[in-house]
């Protein structure tokens, strides 16, 4: 009877040790996965910052381009007005 209990206890302890080993291996694997995911997150954040900066620069260029197009239109009107005035002048 005592021998059976000791054998059962040994079996249970052995199962617990095996489960502990499995959990330690799983924990190590998960820790490595977390490190990989953290590195990927850092890379994504850096790329996001870079793209955000580029987008801001692009928006500034678009605003500048619109201003320049408006100025170009105004200059065309002025030049056309000057050309019209020159045509009206009677220069011998």
Beta strands, then each sheet from edge to edge (+ up, - down):
end
